[in-house]
Amino acid sequence: MNGRRIVSAAALAVLVLGPVPSAYAKTSASNVEGTNWFWQSQNRTAPSEVTGEPVCPPPQVPVCPDPQVGASSPHEPGALPVMVFRNQDEKISSILFQMPFQRAKISKFDFTVIESKDPRDQIQTQNAGGKIIQACRITEVWTPSEDGADEIGDAPKYDKSGCVDGKRETPSSGARWRFNITSLVNSWGDPGRAFGVMLVGKKGNDANDTWQIVLKGPRRDDATTPANEATANAKNVQANVSFTPIKGGGGSGGGGFGGGFGFPSSSGGFSPDYTSSGTGTPDFGVPFAPPVPPTEAVPGSIAATPAGASGSEKPKGPELPPIFWLMIPVGLMALSMVRNIVLEPRPGKRADGVVALIRNHNAARLGRTPAPDAHSPFSGVTRTLQSAGGRLRGLVRRVITGGAS
């Protein structure tokens, strides 16, 4: 009876649960790994280039530093300015996203960036009416720094042929720009090739066209202030990606570069694992390079939900092939048959059951011979199997005892 219950439960599980899919579509938030901005007018020089003499440390130190010094940033930390001066790029800004998977096929990717509300940034937003900001795919590794103001010659290379126009939106919370970059991210299914986007101004035919719009990215917290800048700026850039994980490539996971730099804190901002000077030159100690993507998810970094559904859902566990569920009832039935054949029948007071005993008693009282199949339509098969099992057990005993009876 217990065996039948197990088989029935397994069969019911197959009917209800169905085969486990090898891939499933998901929509997930994608956090920002880092930002930077680059300036055509920035021109870093070394003190030796100004004074004509190197600035050296004490004689016992055999190294003579010659640091590059540039103009201080005219914007607040985390600013993402886009400026066109006389129809040429004067300021461009970059954003690097974390990828919420290890390998996947991306079906949609869009993000929004707010316009900066900082007074110093708003003052510099000039002649912005009717202007368009574009998002272009970056094609190489680059170094994030929320202070920015790097030389434009140090900006990473980006593909200028397939840039996507942004659309300015004005909800009650403030102006923002939305970019649908699905057409740019075919290669981002491999997070090691997801280098982010460059925000640039769209140029027209006016050679004197000059304008500037200042957007705002996330910030790390400033320990010298009572406010938490990371929390206040956590939602300045919001990205969502719809994707189908590739089998063997993992589901929800860490960032695009495996968390090697600046994972957001639980509040959504940068974690304080790097420092940068006022000139926008970060002090990483080693060159920034993409490590191997992680095999575990970063806590708090992703809030995944199935595509087309609402609410949160935990990432699905290991995937099993559909045939696995079909083999469970078959295996249990085979085990039950082997048990009836090989094992000794379990003794009992009424081995044939109460119903069989009553039928035999009635047949004897009426002078009839009990039908061999009276108690079960499969009794003949069962007796045959039991007989074969008895002969098999006898053969096994003779083999074990060396032929002795």
Buried (B, 14 or more C-beta within 10 A) or exposed (E): EEBEEBBEEBBEEBEEEEBBEEBBBBBBBBBBBBBBBBBBBBEBEBBBEEEEEEEEEEEEEEEEEEEEBBBEBBBBBBBBBBBBBEBEBBBBBBBBBBBBBBBBBBBBBBBBBBBBEBEEBEEBBEEBEEBBBBBBBBEEBBBBBBBBBBBBEBBBEBEEEEBBEBEBEEEEEEBBBEBBBBEBBEEBBBBBBBBBBBBBBBBEEEEEBBBBBBBBBBBBBEEEEEEBBBBBBBEBBBBBBBBBBBEEBBBBBBBBBBBBBBBBBEBBBBBEEBEBEEBBBBEBEEEBEBEEBBEEBBEEBBEBBBBEEEEEEEBBEEBEEEEEBBEBBEEBBEEBEEEEBEEEEEEEEEEBEEEBBEBBEEBEEEEEEBEEEBBBEEBEEEEEBEEEBEEEBEEEEEEEEEEEE
